[in-house]
């Protein structure tokens, strides 16, 4: 098996280079271990990394000597902190649609992972957000740790939870999906188990011996079952999940029949009560603060997209998300959100409109309407899965 950077041998990285590439790959015991290698930025994805990952996965798919794939991140910060939003901001400020292929290629990569014919393991240690979730949630075995910080925070910068989120958040109860998707709350590894966004939770220190354990696996039967056994106790732990104690609140406030304005109003009304326990009050305030700071338009669009995604195929979800993102970047709040939270960092976004009450139903429908005819959609060739 080869990569764009040179030949690979079992257990050996591909030789010496003048500069270290952003994606590394080596083969251990017939498993392709692919490492995202931008540790200084928590392995945030560039367009080049997306294309390299797609090429590597296609080679792994077609190579009979490879039985499985492992995705992991380099360094101590995390698995993957999403896409390179600053670079995207630069690209969207220029004329044309140079940015569109970035999303098209990333969604194709995520779809490939969801439909990959061989088991994929994602090691979600540390920060795993946005595009990192797109990679991890396509894996057959999603492994979190006590260091995991998992979130879909796109509404904060004027986008919709994408990279397949309208599909993979549908694995959880609808109220929880709305809570996670609208607020962008950060989940722990234990929370991810509760939310069905992880299959195992192991101590992060255990990952230091992962390669040695992987090399001892015997591939004499079900490959995925053998990979699961790598993470059996005492490695697999189920720590306390804060989400367990919050589920009753989430079900109360994030009823699927409630629009975002009503959700916010109910949170605000209950916050005014005098008989609240401190933990409940803190949760109410944090949840309301999140909704108050995010793009009102994209909160309303996200609610509708998450509900539609529960009735959609994976391919339909990706096509819907691309349409929403295209409109959000071309005529929505994206650039203002990035300016406020990442560029100028004044944390004072000037959303259009500024309040949930001003968001018109026809505006929401406009964002959800595809900019392309079905046969001209950039993702028209995705399968029916």
Secondary structure as GFF3:
##gff-version 3
##sequence-region A 1 385
A	DSSP	beta_strand	2	3	.	.	.	ID=ss1
A	DSSP	beta_strand	6	7	.	.	.	ID=ss2
A	DSSP	beta_strand	23	28	.	.	.	ID=ss3
A	DSSP	beta_strand	31	36	.	.	.	ID=ss4
A	DSSP	three_ten_helix	39	41	.	.	.	ID=ss5
A	DSSP	alpha_helix	47	62	.	.	.	ID=ss6
A	DSSP	beta_strand	68	73	.	.	.	ID=ss7
A	DSSP	beta_strand	78	81	.	.	.	ID=ss8
A	DSSP	alpha_helix	85	92	.	.	.	ID=ss9
A	DSSP	alpha_helix	100	114	.	.	.	ID=ss10
A	DSSP	beta_strand	119	124	.	.	.	ID=ss11
A	DSSP	beta_strand	127	129	.	.	.	ID=ss12
A	DSSP	alpha_helix	131	136	.	.	.	ID=ss13
A	DSSP	beta_strand	141	145	.	.	.	ID=ss14
A	DSSP	beta_strand	149	151	.	.	.	ID=ss15
A	DSSP	three_ten_helix	154	157	.	.	.	ID=ss16
A	DSSP	alpha_helix	165	168	.	.	.	ID=ss17
A	DSSP	three_ten_helix	169	171	.	.	.	ID=ss18
A	DSSP	alpha_helix	174	183	.	.	.	ID=ss19
A	DSSP	alpha_helix	189	194	.	.	.	ID=ss20
A	DSSP	beta_strand	200	202	.	.	.	ID=ss21
A	DSSP	three_ten_helix	204	209	.	.	.	ID=ss22
A	DSSP	alpha_helix	210	215	.	.	.	ID=ss23
A	DSSP	alpha_helix	223	230	.	.	.	ID=ss24
A	DSSP	alpha_helix	242	253	.	.	.	ID=ss25
A	DSSP	alpha_helix	260	271	.	.	.	ID=ss26
A	DSSP	alpha_helix	278	293	.	.	.	ID=ss27
A	DSSP	alpha_helix	296	309	.	.	.	ID=ss28
A	DSSP	alpha_helix	314	331	.	.	.	ID=ss29
A	DSSP	alpha_helix	334	338	.	.	.	ID=ss30
A	DSSP	pi_helix	339	343	.	.	.	ID=ss31
A	DSSP	three_ten_helix	356	358	.	.	.	ID=ss32
A	DSSP	alpha_helix	361	368	.	.	.	ID=ss33
A	DSSP	three_ten_helix	374	376	.	.	.	ID=ss34
###
